[in-house]
């Protein structure tokens, strides 16, 4: 099978300089390089750069896809808006891990499929995930929790390990978080049972009056400084820091929601039970749907047979005409008519059908294609 590897880097907070773009070009003559991105795919050969070094120096997001089943996503944020210790509480293994350097935190998610992967083109995939970074910057920890679930799914944790704080909204994903769960191939049943302990987003939504009251308590000098920095420096990280500060104070000093106390083993057993129950419900639903379709087909069949009652002699004559053409499609039409005649005969219990069929077999014994059709139709 042909090889396919896709690499995409994105610069979000600050565009690449001409010097940086020249440095990147020295690694590849065919890559698409813009002030905000580096994109290349490989059907042979391999990437000559160092993705971790590039994330530290140039980029805020990185996506890698390989057709043997490897998916990698890396996101870089200022440590001012994503506390490294909080990130490590969720992402501290092989499938999800944290690196910190120079005031930046890089979160890495790695999903491997040992059975290989479908051939998925990487073009445009990162754009469906990029909003996860902004959500993390606002203090939304759901992406980190997905990283922890990936570690659970891959057997990196002991059954006795305690679940980290469950962020609100696990059952109310944004489009980008839906894409991340799909990209990481998170088991839906495991995610379902984990979300049972998650507070609703509506319950944790920001209240304008509450925020206004909180802002009113800030010192005038501090507020003036914050507004001046926003206008002069356009540093929107300040907004994120203020939001996180507000949320922390609203939670009584805690940076994250309270822990549930559930263990990895409990989650896995609950997920297994949910899988069994989900499959039972799906099988029951499928059986009901199948029975409904069969009932409708039976009713339609009876109506069709009603419509041809009394036309038996004409139908037998039409069968003879179709067989005499010695053509495949007319043969198939003849078989359909014969099935109708058989079912009419079964209704009336006349018994003439078998005599007619035996006569047909003898008359057309030298037409093997037609005789084979009779056999397949059970005639």
C-alpha positions as CSV (number, residue, x, y, z in Angstrom):
1,X,0.0,0.0,0.0
2,X,1.2,3.5,-0.8
3,X,2.5,5.7,2.0
4,X,0.8,8.9,3.0
5,X,2.0,11.3,5.7
6,X,0.6,14.8,6.2
7,X,2.2,17.6,8.2
8,X,0.5,21.0,8.9
9,X,1.8,23.7,11.2
10,X,-0.2,26.9,12.0
11,X,1.0,30.2,13.5
12,X,-1.9,31.9,15.3
13,X,-0.7,34.5,17.8
14,X,2.1,35.9,15.7
15,X,2.9,35.5,12.0
16,X,6.1,34.1,10.7
17,X,8.8,36.6,9.7
18,X,10.6,36.5,6.4
19,X,13.6,35.1,8.1
20,X,11.6,32.3,9.7
21,X,9.9,31.5,6.4
22,X,13.4,31.2,4.8
23,X,14.6,28.9,7.6
24,X,11.6,26.7,7.0
25,X,12.1,26.7,3.3
26,X,15.5,25.2,3.8
27,X,13.8,22.0,5.0
28,X,11.6,21.6,2.0
29,X,11.4,22.9,-1.5
30,X,7.9,21.7,-2.2
31,X,6.1,22.6,1.1
32,X,3.4,25.3,1.0
33,X,4.7,28.0,3.3
34,X,2.8,31.2,4.2
35,X,3.2,33.8,7.0
36,X,0.8,31.6,9.1
37,X,1.5,28.0,7.9
38,X,3.7,25.2,6.7
39,X,2.0,22.3,4.9
40,X,3.5,19.3,3.3
41,X,2.6,15.7,2.5
42,X,4.8,12.8,1.7
43,X,4.2,9.7,-0.5
44,X,7.9,8.8,-0.1
45,X,10.7,10.3,2.0
46,X,10.0,11.9,5.3
47,X,9.8,15.2,7.2
48,X,13.3,16.7,7.8
49,X,12.4,19.1,10.5
50,X,11.8,18.6,14.3
51,X,8.1,19.2,15.1
52,X,8.8,19.8,18.8
53,X,11.5,22.4,18.1
54,X,9.3,24.1,15.5
55,X,6.4,24.2,18.0
56,X,8.7,25.9,20.5
57,X,10.1,28.4,18.0
58,X,7.5,29.1,15.3
59,X,4.0,27.6,15.6
60,X,1.0,27.4,17.8
61,X,-0.7,24.2,16.3
62,X,0.5,21.1,14.6
63,X,-1.4,18.2,13.0
64,X,0.1,14.9,11.7
65,X,-1.7,12.1,9.9
66,X,-0.3,8.9,8.5
67,X,-2.3,6.2,6.6
68,X,-1.0,3.5,8.9
69,X,-3.2,4.9,11.6
70,X,-1.2,7.6,13.5
71,X,-2.9,10.9,14.5
72,X,-1.0,13.6,16.3
73,X,-2.2,17.1,17.4
74,X,-0.1,19.6,19.3
75,X,-1.3,22.9,20.7
76,X,0.9,25.7,22.1
77,X,-0.4,28.2,24.6
78,X,1.2,30.8,26.9
79,X,1.6,29.4,30.4
80,X,-0.1,32.6,31.6
81,X,-3.4,31.2,30.3
82,X,-2.9,27.4,30.7
83,X,-1.3,26.4,34.0
84,X,1.2,23.6,33.3
85,X,0.4,21.9,36.5
86,X,-3.3,21.8,35.6
87,X,-2.5,20.4,32.2
88,X,-0.3,17.7,33.6
89,X,-3.1,16.6,36.0
90,X,-4.9,15.4,32.8
91,X,-2.1,14.8,30.3
92,X,0.8,12.9,31.8
93,X,1.4,9.8,29.7
94,X,2.2,8.5,26.3
95,X,-1.0,9.4,24.6
96,X,-1.4,12.9,26.0
97,X,1.5,14.8,27.5
98,X,2.8,18.3,28.3
99,X,6.0,20.2,27.6
100,X,6.8,23.6,29.0
101,X,9.6,25.9,27.8
102,X,10.1,29.7,27.6
103,X,6.7,30.6,29.1
104,X,4.9,28.3,26.6
105,X,3.0,25.1,27.2
106,X,2.7,22.5,24.4
107,X,-0.1,19.9,24.8
108,X,0.4,16.8,22.6
109,X,-2.3,14.2,21.8
110,X,-1.3,11.0,20.1
111,X,-3.7,8.3,18.8
112,X,-2.5,5.1,17.3
113,X,-4.6,2.5,15.4
114,X,-2.7,-0.8,15.3
115,X,-5.1,-2.1,12.6
116,X,-4.1,0.7,10.3
117,X,-6.1,3.8,9.3
118,X,-8.5,4.7,6.6
119,X,-7.0,6.9,3.8
120,X,-8.0,10.3,5.2
121,X,-6.6,13.4,3.4
122,X,-5.2,15.8,5.9
123,X,-6.0,19.0,4.0
124,X,-8.4,21.1,6.0
125,X,-8.4,18.8,9.1
126,X,-6.5,21.2,11.4
127,X,-9.0,23.9,10.6
128,X,-11.8,21.8,12.3
129,X,-9.6,21.4,15.4
130,X,-8.0,24.8,15.8
131,X,-10.7,26.3,17.9
132,X,-9.8,23.8,20.7
133,X,-6.8,26.0,21.4
134,X,-9.0,29.1,21.9
135,X,-11.3,27.1,24.2
136,X,-8.3,26.0,26.3
137,X,-7.1,29.6,26.5
138,X,-10.5,30.6,27.9
139,X,-10.1,28.0,30.7
140,X,-12.2,25.2,29.1
141,X,-10.5,22.0,30.2
142,X,-12.7,19.6,28.1
143,X,-9.9,19.0,25.6
144,X,-7.5,18.0,28.4
145,X,-10.1,15.6,29.8
146,X,-10.3,14.0,26.3
147,X,-6.5,13.5,26.6
148,X,-7.0,11.8,29.9
149,X,-9.8,9.5,28.5
150,X,-7.4,8.6,25.7
151,X,-4.9,7.5,28.3
152,X,-7.6,5.5,30.0
153,X,-8.6,3.9,26.8
154,X,-5.0,3.0,25.9
155,X,-4.4,1.3,29.3
156,X,-1.9,3.8,30.6
157,X,-3.5,4.1,34.0
158,X,-4.2,1.7,36.9
159,X,-7.7,0.8,37.9
160,X,-7.2,2.5,41.2
161,X,-6.2,5.8,39.8
162,X,-8.7,8.6,40.5
163,X,-10.4,10.6,37.8
164,X,-9.2,14.2,37.6
165,X,-11.8,17.0,38.0
166,X,-14.5,16.7,35.4
167,X,-15.0,19.9,33.5
168,X,-18.6,21.1,32.7
169,X,-20.1,20.5,29.3
170,X,-18.7,17.0,28.5
171,X,-22.0,16.1,27.0
172,X,-22.3,19.5,25.1
173,X,-19.4,19.5,22.8
174,X,-18.6,22.3,20.3
175,X,-17.9,21.3,16.7
176,X,-14.1,21.5,17.4
177,X,-14.3,19.2,20.4
178,X,-16.5,16.8,18.4
179,X,-13.7,16.8,15.8
180,X,-11.1,16.2,18.5
181,X,-12.9,13.3,20.0
182,X,-13.2,11.8,16.5
183,X,-9.6,12.5,15.6
184,X,-8.4,10.9,18.8
185,X,-10.8,8.0,18.3
186,X,-12.2,8.3,21.9
187,X,-14.6,5.5,22.7
188,X,-18.1,6.9,22.7
189,X,-19.3,4.7,25.5
190,X,-16.4,5.7,27.7
191,X,-17.1,9.4,27.0
192,X,-20.8,8.9,27.7
193,X,-20.2,7.5,31.2
194,X,-17.6,10.2,31.9
195,X,-20.0,12.9,30.9
196,X,-22.5,11.7,33.5
197,X,-20.5,13.5,36.2
198,X,-20.1,16.7,34.2
199,X,-22.0,19.8,35.1
200,X,-24.2,21.4,32.4
201,X,-22.7,24.4,30.6
202,X,-25.9,26.3,31.3
203,X,-25.2,25.8,35.0
204,X,-21.7,27.2,34.7
205,X,-22.5,29.9,32.2
206,X,-21.2,33.4,32.7
207,X,-23.6,35.9,34.2
208,X,-23.2,39.5,33.1
209,X,-24.4,41.0,36.4
210,X,-22.2,38.7,38.4
211,X,-19.1,39.7,36.3
212,X,-20.0,43.4,36.5
213,X,-20.2,43.2,40.3
214,X,-16.9,41.4,40.4
215,X,-15.2,43.9,38.1
216,X,-16.6,46.7,40.3
217,X,-14.6,45.4,43.2
218,X,-11.3,45.7,41.3
219,X,-9.1,48.6,42.2
220,X,-9.5,51.6,39.9
221,X,-5.8,51.7,39.2
222,X,-5.7,48.1,38.2
223,X,-8.7,48.5,35.9
224,X,-7.1,51.5,34.2
225,X,-3.9,49.6,33.6
226,X,-5.8,46.6,32.2
227,X,-7.8,48.8,29.8
228,X,-4.7,50.7,28.7
229,X,-2.8,47.4,28.0
230,X,-5.7,46.1,25.9
231,X,-5.8,49.2,23.8
232,X,-2.0,49.7,23.4
233,X,-0.8,46.1,23.2
234,X,-3.9,44.4,22.0
235,X,-3.0,41.7,24.4
236,X,-6.1,39.6,24.5
237,X,-4.4,37.1,26.8
238,X,-5.3,39.7,29.5
239,X,-8.9,39.0,28.9
240,X,-8.4,35.3,29.3
241,X,-6.4,35.8,32.5
242,X,-9.2,38.0,33.9
243,X,-11.8,35.4,33.0
244,X,-9.8,32.6,34.7
245,X,-9.3,34.8,37.7
246,X,-13.0,35.4,38.0
247,X,-13.8,31.7,37.6
248,X,-11.2,30.7,40.2
249,X,-12.7,33.2,42.7
250,X,-16.3,32.0,41.9
251,X,-15.2,28.4,42.6
252,X,-13.9,29.5,46.0
253,X,-10.2,29.6,45.0
254,X,-10.1,26.3,43.1
255,X,-8.7,26.5,39.6
256,X,-10.7,23.5,38.5
257,X,-14.1,21.9,39.3
258,X,-14.1,19.5,42.4
259,X,-13.0,15.9,41.8
260,X,-15.7,13.1,41.5
261,X,-13.7,10.4,43.3
262,X,-14.4,7.9,40.5
263,X,-11.6,5.5,39.7
264,X,-10.4,4.4,36.3
265,X,-11.7,0.9,37.0
266,X,-15.1,2.2,37.8
267,X,-15.2,4.2,34.6
268,X,-14.1,1.3,32.5
269,X,-16.7,-1.1,34.0
270,X,-19.4,1.5,33.6
271,X,-18.4,2.0,29.9
272,X,-18.5,-1.8,29.4
273,X,-22.0,-2.0,30.9
274,X,-23.2,1.0,28.8
275,X,-21.8,-0.7,25.7
276,X,-23.8,-3.9,26.5
277,X,-27.0,-1.9,27.2
278,X,-26.5,0.3,24.1
279,X,-26.1,-2.7,21.8
280,X,-29.2,-4.4,23.4
281,X,-31.3,-1.3,22.7
282,X,-29.9,-1.0,19.2
283,X,-30.6,-4.7,18.5
284,X,-34.2,-4.3,19.9
285,X,-34.7,-1.2,17.8
286,X,-33.3,-3.0,14.7
287,X,-35.6,-6.0,15.3
288,X,-38.7,-3.7,15.6
289,X,-37.7,-1.8,12.5
290,X,-37.2,-5.1,10.6
291,X,-40.5,-6.4,11.8
292,X,-42.2,-3.2,10.7
293,X,-40.6,-3.4,7.2
294,X,-41.7,-7.0,6.9
295,X,-45.2,-6.2,7.9
296,X,-45.4,-3.4,5.3
297,X,-43.8,-5.6,2.7
298,X,-46.4,-8.3,3.4
299,X,-49.3,-5.9,3.1
300,X,-47.9,-4.5,-0.2
301,X,-47.4,-8.1,-1.4
302,X,-51.0,-9.0,-0.6
303,X,-52.2,-5.9,-2.4
304,X,-50.2,-6.8,-5.5
305,X,-51.5,-10.3,-5.5
306,X,-55.1,-9.0,-5.2
307,X,-54.4,-6.9,-8.3
308,X,-53.6,-9.8,-10.5
309,X,-56.3,-12.3,-9.4
310,X,-58.1,-13.6,-12.5
311,X,-55.2,-12.8,-14.8
312,X,-53.4,-16.1,-14.4
313,X,-53.9,-17.4,-18.0
314,X,-52.5,-14.1,-19.4
315,X,-49.6,-14.2,-17.0
316,X,-48.7,-17.8,-18.1
317,X,-48.8,-16.7,-21.7
318,X,-46.6,-13.7,-20.9
319,X,-44.1,-16.0,-19.2
320,X,-43.9,-18.2,-22.4
321,X,-43.3,-15.1,-24.5
322,X,-40.5,-13.8,-22.2
323,X,-38.8,-17.2,-22.1
324,X,-38.9,-17.5,-25.9
325,X,-36.7,-14.3,-26.2
326,X,-33.7,-16.3,-24.8
327,X,-32.5,-13.0,-23.2
328,X,-31.3,-12.5,-19.6
329,X,-33.6,-9.5,-18.7
330,X,-36.8,-11.2,-20.0
331,X,-35.8,-14.3,-18.1
332,X,-35.7,-12.3,-14.9
333,X,-39.1,-10.8,-15.7
334,X,-40.5,-14.3,-16.3
335,X,-39.1,-15.4,-12.9
336,X,-40.9,-12.5,-11.2
337,X,-44.2,-13.5,-12.9
338,X,-43.7,-17.1,-11.9
339,X,-43.2,-16.1,-8.3
340,X,-46.5,-14.2,-8.4
341,X,-48.2,-17.2,-9.9
342,X,-46.8,-19.5,-7.3
343,X,-48.0,-17.2,-4.5
344,X,-51.5,-17.0,-6.0
345,X,-51.6,-20.7,-6.3
346,X,-50.6,-21.1,-2.6
347,X,-53.4,-18.7,-1.7
348,X,-56.0,-20.7,-3.6
349,X,-54.4,-24.1,-2.9
350,X,-55.3,-25.1,-6.5
351,X,-52.2,-27.2,-7.0
352,X,-51.9,-26.4,-10.8
353,X,-48.7,-24.4,-10.4
354,X,-46.4,-27.4,-9.9
355,X,-47.8,-29.0,-13.1
356,X,-47.2,-25.8,-15.1
357,X,-43.6,-25.5,-13.8
358,X,-42.8,-29.1,-14.6
359,X,-44.1,-28.5,-18.1
360,X,-41.9,-25.4,-18.4
361,X,-38.8,-27.3,-17.2
362,X,-39.3,-30.0,-19.8
363,X,-40.1,-27.5,-22.6
364,X,-37.0,-25.4,-21.8
365,X,-34.6,-28.0,-20.6
366,X,-32.0,-26.8,-23.1
367,X,-32.0,-23.3,-21.7
368,X,-29.5,-23.7,-18.8
369,X,-29.5,-20.0,-17.9
370,X,-33.3,-20.0,-17.4
371,X,-33.3,-23.4,-15.5
372,X,-30.6,-22.0,-13.2
373,X,-32.8,-19.0,-12.5
374,X,-35.7,-21.3,-11.6
375,X,-33.4,-23.1,-9.1
376,X,-32.2,-19.9,-7.4
377,X,-35.8,-18.7,-7.1
378,X,-36.8,-21.9,-5.4
379,X,-39.2,-22.8,-8.3
